[in-house]
Amino acid sequence: MRFSLVAWASFGFTALAGAQQLDPIKNMCIRFDHQSVVKNNTLYIDGGRQTFIDITNSSGKPEQTGKITQGYNTNLIAIDLAKSWDWKTNISTIALNKSANPETGTYPPVLSRGALYHGAEADENIYLWGGTTSDFNTSFPGYRSPLPSQYSLWSYDISTQTWGQYDTGLTVEIRPSSGSFTEARDQQLAFYFNGQLDSGSDIRTSSLGEETEVFIEGMIVINTANHTARNLSTKAVVGDYPRSRGQMEYCQGIGANGTLIQIGGNQKHANDYSNRSVVDLVPMDEVDIFDVSSLQNASTPDGVWYKQKTSGETPEGRLDFCLISASSPDGSSRNIYMYGGRSSNGTGDIFYDDIWVLSIPSFTWTKIYQGISPRYGHTCHRVGARTMITVGGASNNRYDELPCDWEVKGVGVFDISKAIWGSVYDADAPTYTVPAQVTATIGGDGNGGATMLQPVGGFTQEGLARLFNVPWTPPSPSDSKPKKHPIAVPIIGGIIAGVASLGLSTLLIFFYRQRIRAFLRRHRILAFFAGKEPVQEIDGTGKTQAEMMATNVCWELPASEKPAELGTPSEHAGTRSEKGGDSSPWTPPVTAQGTPF
């Protein structure tokens, strides 16, 4: 069933009435901390924080000058990827109204820093998990107070344009945000690693105040087929230092059921309640790897994690970046692309406009792009064979100031084979080839033939070598020294400040603190209070669990599931050629073939 753009527009912007009818597309200044996913050749963008330009010129076209209004994306934005476009001239974008669940009458939440999942190819739904209600501007039309986290899983049915909600409260009692996430679509499993709780996480945490952020351990595994969720312990990989704002990538074909590659982010002690933006950045010279097949082993109910050292010129530790990946045509390498992000040097924030490639199985970093337009809080997707579509992002933390996003439609286009930016999305591009900068490091050519098939110094753990089907040589003692975490003193001032701002007495502050701590303890956030031991990577016999092996390295989804491929954009800041595409109204397709990551 298809609808006209005019029909959608008749109700698509009602949530913004009263705010000078600010259009989330035409009046966009910057959009960041949102969720997005690609399905049925359509890019969907949900929630997030957004600033608006509400001054227009005589022709009615918004200009990047005038008053800035801080608010939210209260719609579900859809962008057509079935046809070629140039975001400067003819991109097809619409804003879909988020209507109430017809069964419960409850409106879907407007969230930031959650995850939007694809689901199975035959599933007409996309899925929203986690996130927090931002207090960016609580007077903005469409703002909704935090909801109970009982319904942390929502779905949007593309065929009926309706929202649904699922009760996951019995198995996962919290709604995390700012975690790492990825999806094993071939197994209908979605993953959400660590993250944080704050005042926008739940109606029960709404009084925590702006000064409180609690990092939480655990990895939530969501079954998109039956809409259930469970929480696994991640003590084996993070100990008492949970992480926030890193990223994770699913790599199909390594092991029996694929692996998850966890990269970067922020870490702090689980008993540190402060809201420091950048605390302790996770170094990029080591990544964490999860064997998905280990979930099927009764002796490892929380799965098996490994750590692997990387080599090459190593990027700076960072958070709020994005990841995509692609395999060489012959499968000899899997290349994970990391774009943008931010960090701090102790005296101020640092924002990045660079792209790095982590090649697997050599676990070698290569820098392939350096620019001057930083971006963080964005998302990105591999569309077709060789195009990275980036979505939103901020360039600094001065949200109420100009300039707006120079990519005025909120999307960017990057050819991951030629390492070139542009404004043109080509739906008929050639297949992916490995960038020359990468093959100069790992060997071979654009079609594959990588000669670096193991990490420098070998795999750090025997089970990991088995996953990659190679013999294992134990690393030298100097290469395997455990990392030390900084000593962290429990910080409770954030909670006290948040409660004191309400004007409560000292007795009530104490009482409230006890209730919060009980809440956190009950939800496995401060697991160390209960004296739990970290989950080990070995079974009861003391032997490392034998892992299932794959003969191929990280193959892509079957070719029959790939959409039309993409073309070569022109240079980042240069003149782009206009691409075709008619100007007829467009609505998201219902049953078109899905799009690989």
N, C-alpha and C positions, 0 to 999 in steps of 0.2 A: 504494500500500500504506500503511495507516495502523496506528498502534500506540497502545495506551492509555497514559495518563499513568502508570498504575501499573507497566506493563511497562517504560517508560523508567526510572522511578525505581528499579527493582530493581537496575539496574547503573549508574545515572547518577552516583552519588556515591562510587564505590569509590576514586577517587583521593584522597579526603579522609579515608579511614579512618585512625584513629590520632590525628586532631586533634579529638577529641571529636565526631566526625562533623559537623564544621562544614558546614552547608548553604550553598552559594554563593548561594542565593536568600534563604532565610529568615534566615540569619545575616549577610547583607551589611551592612557599615557604610559603606564607600566603595569604588568601583571606578573605576579611571582608567588611562590609557595602554593601552587595549585597542584591538581592531579590531572593526568592525561593518559589516553590510551588510543591506539589505532585499531579499528575493527571495520570490516566491510568497506575498505578503501575510504574510510572516514576517520578523521582525527577528532576525538572528543576531549574537551577541556572542561574540567569541573572545578568550581570553587576557587580558592586562593584569594590573596589580597590583590587589590587593584586600585590605581589612582586614575582619575578622569580629568580630561580637559573639557571645561564646559563653556568655552568661548568659541564661536564659529564665525567665519567670515561671511561676506554678503551672499556667497553661493551656497551657504549651508554646510560647507566642508569644514570639519574641525581643524584647527591649527594648533601647533605645538607651542602656543603662547597663551597667557591668561591664567585664570584661577585654577588651582589644583584641588580637587576634591578626593579625599581618601575614603576608600570603601572596599567593596568586595565584588567578586564575580558571582552574582546570585543566580546565574543561568548555567545551562549546559551548552557550551559553544561547540559547534560542529563545522569542520572544514573539509571540503571535498578533495579527495586524493585520487579520484578515478580519472581525472583529466589534468592535463598540464596547465600551469598557471604561472604568472609572475606576480608576486605579492605587491608589486608597485602599481599594477594596472588591473588585473582581472581575477583575483582570488575569490572563491565562492565561500562565504562564511555566514552562518546564521546563529542566532542565540535562541535556544529552546527553553521555554519556561519550565521550571521544576515544580510540577504539580504534586498535590498530596497523594499519598498511597490510597488508592480507591477502597481498600479493605479496612484501613484503620483511620483514615482521615489525617494522618500525620505527614507533615511536610518533610522531605529529605533535608538533612542539615546542610548548612553552608560551612564547609570545613577547609582548613589549610594543612598542608604537609601530611596528607594521608596517601593512599594508593588507589589507583584505578586499574582494575584487572580486566583482561580480555575474555576469559572463560574459554570453553571449548569452541571449536569452529562451528559446530552445529547449534550451539547455544545462542539464542537471540539476545542474551543479556550481556551487559558489562557490569562490573561489580566495584563498589566503593567500599573501602575498608579503612578504619582508623581516621586519624586527623584530629585537629583541635579547632575550637571556635575562637577565632582571633578577636581581640578587643581593639583592633585597628581603629574602628570608628563605630561605636555601639549605637549611635544615632542615625546611622546610614539606613535608608529604606531597604528592607529585606533582611536586616540583621536578625538573627534568632539566637536566643540564649542557649547555652550548652544543654544537650539532651542526655538522659541516662545512657550509660554505655552498654546497657543490655542489648540494644540493637545497633551494634557497631558495623554490621554487614548490611549493605543496601545493594539493590540491583536496579538497573535501568533497562527496560525491555525496548529494544530498538523497533520491534514490529508494532507494538501498541503504544509506544511513547509514554509508558507508565512506570512509576517507581514502586519497588517492593522492599520489604525489610525482613530481617531474619534474626531470631533470638539466639545469640551465642553466649548469653550470660552465664550459663551453667558450666561452661568449659573455659571461657575466657572472660573474666569479669571486668576488664578494663578496656579503654579505647586509647591506644598509644598513638603518638604522632612522631614525626621526624625520624622514623626508623628507615632502615634499608629494606628494599623490597624487590621481588622479581617473581616470575611465574613459569612453571613447567606446564605449558598448555597441553602437551602431549599426554600428561597424566592428570589434568584438571586439578592441579595443585598450585596454590599461591602462597608466597612466603613473606613474612614481615618480621625483620630482625631488630630486636631491642627498640630504642626510641625513648620517649619521655612522657611524663604527665605534667600538666600545668593547670592553670585556672580554667582553661577552656576545654579540658578533656572530658569532663563529666559534671553533671549538676552537683554531685557530691564534692567535687574539687574546686567549685567556682569561687570559694572564699580563700583560696590559697594566696591570691594576690599576684601582682606582676613580678614580685621578687623571687618567686619559687618555681624551680624546674627540677623534677626528680627523674633521673635517668633510670630506666628499667631494663633488667635482663630478661632473656627469653626470646624464643622465635615462635611466632604464631604460624601455624600451617592451616590454610583454609582449603577445604574441598569445595570447589565451585560446582560440582555435580550434585551434591546433596546439601550444600549450604551449611556445613558444619565447620567448626574450628577447634583447634587444640593448641596448647602452649607447651613448648619444649624448653627445657633448661638449656642455657648457653653458658653455664658456669665454666665448662671445660675450655671455652675459648676466651671469655672476657673476665672470669673471676669475679671480683667485687667492683669491677670498673666497666659498667655498661656503656654502650656507645649510642651516639645520636648523629643524624645527618650525614652518614656515610651512604654508600650505594652497594648494590649486589647484582650480579648477573648470572643467569642460568645458562649452563653450557651442556647442551644435549650431546650424548655420545661418549662421554667419559664415564666409565663405570656402567653398570647395568641400567641405571635410571638417571644418569646425568649427575652434574655437580653444581653447587652454588659457589660463586667466587665473591667473597666479601672484601670490600676495599674502602680504606680511609674512614673519615668521620672524626668525631669528637669523643672523648671519654672522660669520665670522672667517677669518683666513688659513689656507690649507690646511696650513701648516707649524706651526701653533699646536696643540700636543697637550694643552693644559690642559682641565680639565672645568668651566670656569666656566659656570654655569647660563645667565646672560644676558650676552652679550659685546657685540655691536653690533647693535641692533635695526634691521631693514630698515624705512625710513620708509614710511608709508602714502600719501604724496602722489605715489607713482609705482607702477605695476604693470607686470609683464612679461607679454607675450602671445606665444604660440607658435602658428604657423600649421601645423595638422596636415597640410594638403595639401602643404606643402613637403617632407615626407618622401618624396614620390614624384618629386622633382626630383633627378636624378643629380648636378647641380652643387652641391646643398646636402644632403649625406648626413646631416648632423647637424641638419637643419631650419633654420628661420628664426625668430628671436626679435625682438620689438619692445619698446620701452618707451613708456609713455603716462603723462603727467601727469594727476593727478586734481584735482578742485576741490571746493568746499564745505567745511564744517567737517570737519576730517580727524581720524580716530581716532588715538590714540597707538599707536606701534609696539608689537608684542606677538608672542607665540608661544603655542603650545598652545591655539588657538581652533578653531572649526569653521566650515564654509561650507555653504550650500545656495543654490539659485537657482530662480527662477520667471519666466516671461515674462508680460507683460500679455496680455489676451485678443486684442488686435489686433496683437501682435508689435512694437509701437513701442518697447518697452523690455524689457530683461532685467535683473532685479534680483537681485544677489548679496547674501545675508544673512550677516553675520559675527557670531558670538556668543561672548562671553567671552574667555578667555585670561589671560595674565599678562605682567608686565614687571618692570623694576627701575628705581629712581631713583638708584642708586648707593649708597644706605644701607640699602635693604631691598626686599623684593619687593612688587609691586603686583598685585592680583588684580581682575579685571573681571567685572561683571555688567551688560553692556550689549549692545545689538544695533544694528548699523549696516547700512545698505543702500548698496551701490555700484551705481548705475544705469548701464547701458550702452545706447546708445552715447555718452551724455554724460559718462561716467566721473565722476559726481558722487556724493559721499558724503552720506548723510542719517542722522542718529541717530534711531531710532524707539522705543528703550526704554532706561531706566536703572533698575536695581534695587539691592538691598543683599545679594544672595546670590551672591557670585562663584563662578565655575566655570572650571576649566582641565583639560586632559588628557582632555576628553570628546570624543564624536563626535556628529554630528547628521545627520538624513536628512529630506528632503522626502518625505512620504507622501501619496499622492493629490494633490489640487490645491493645498491651502492649509495643510497642517499640517506643522510641524517637530517631529519627535520627537528629543529630546536623550537621550543615553545616558551615564550616569555622570559622572565628573569630580570633582575635589577642590576644596575652597574655600581651603585653605592648605597649607603644607608640613609640618604637624605631624600626620603620619599615625597616630601611636600615641595620639592624644588624641581625646576627644569634643569636639564633637558629631559624630555620623554624618551622612550625607547626609539632609537633610530630605525629599527625594523618596525615600522609604524603599524603593521598588521599583527605584530606579536609572534611572528614565526621567522625562522631563518632556514637556509638550505645549504648543506655542505656535502660535496662529493667526497666520499671517504676513500676513494681510490686515487683521485688526483690531488686531494687535500686542498680544494678550492671552495671558497664561499661564493654565494650568489643569491639573487632574488628569484631565479627561475627554477620551478619544480617541473621536471620532465618525466612524464609517465611512460616513456619508451626508451629508457636508458640502457646501455649495455650491462653485462654482468660484472660482478665485483672482481677486482684484481687487487692484490696486496700492494700497498703504496711502496714506491721505490725507496723511501727513507727507511721503511721497515725491512725490506729484503736486503738492504745494505748491512743490516745488523744480523738477521737470522738466516741469511743465505737464500738461495733460490731466486725466483723471479715473480712476476705478478700472478702467474698461474699456480704458484706453489713451489714445491721442491725445497722446502726449508731444510737446512742442514743442522740447525740447532734444535735438537729434538729432546733435550733435557736441560734443566736449569744449570747454570754455572755452579759447580760444586755438587751437583746431583740433587735429588729429592731429599728433603729433610727428614722424612719418615717413611718407613718401609711400606705401610699401608697405602700411602700416597703413590709410591712408585708402582705398586700393583694396580692401582686405578688406571695408570697410564701404560700398563703392560710392559714395563721395562725392568731390568734387573736393578737391585738396590745396593748402593754402596754407602755405608754409614758415614755421615759428615764428620769432619775432624772436630775435636772438643771446642776449638776456638770459634767454630761456626754455629755452635748450638747453645751458647750461653743464654739463660733465660733473661728476658727483659725485666727491668725494675720499674715498678709504678711509683710515682711520687707519693710521699706520705700525705694523706689527706685527713684533716681533722673534721669530724662531723659538724656540719653547718646547719643550724636551725634558725638563724636570724631571719632567713627569708620567710619562713612560715610565721614567725612572731610578727614581723613587719606587716605581712599581709593581713593578719588578724587584728593587730593593733590599730590599723588604719580604720577599722570599723568602730573604734571607740569602746572596745570591750574592756572589762576589768581584768586585772592580773589573774584572778582565779579562773575566769572564763578562758583566758589565753592558754593557761595550763591545761584546762579541760579539753580545749579544742585541739591542742597539740597531741594529747593522748589519743583523741579520736582519729586524727589524721594518721598518726603512726600505726594505730590499729588497722586502719583502712589499708595503708600501704603494705603492712605485714600480711594481712589477709589475702592480698592480691599478688603475693610472691614478689613484690618489688624489692623489699629489704629482706631477701631470702636468708642473708647471713644472720639475722636476728634469731632465726629458728635453728641455727647451728648446722645447716645443711652442708654437706661436703660437695665439692665440685664433681661433676660427672666425669668419669675417666674415659679414655679412649681405648681401654682394654677390657676384656671380659673377665669373668671370675677366675680363670685359669692363669691370668697374668700375661697372656699372649695377645698380641695385636690381632684384632678381628681381620680375617681375610676378606678382602673386598672383591666384589664382582668386577670383571674387566671388560673393556670394549676394545675391539680391534681397530676402530676408527676414532679419530680425534674430532669431537665436537661437530658433527654434521649438522647442516641446517634442516629445517622442516622439508618434507617431500616437495619436489618441484611442482607437483600438481596443486599445492597450496599457495604458491607464490603468485602475487598479482603482477600487473604490468610493471616493468622495471623503469628506473628513472634515468634522467639525462645529466649532462654535464653543465653545472651552473658556471657563470663567469666569476671574476674575481670579487673578493669580499667587498671592497668599497668602489669598484669600478662600474662602468656602464654595463647594464645587462640587456640582452636582447629580449624582446617580448616574445612570449610563447603563445600558442594558439589556445583554443577553448572558447566556446560560444558564451553568450551572455544570458542564456535562458535560465529561468529560476531553477535552483537545485535544492533537493532535500536528501538527507542521508538515506542510503539504500538499506533495504531490509534483509535481503537474503544473498547478497553478493559474497564472493569468496573472501576469507579473512586475509590479513596481511601479516607476514612473519615480522618478528622484531627486527 
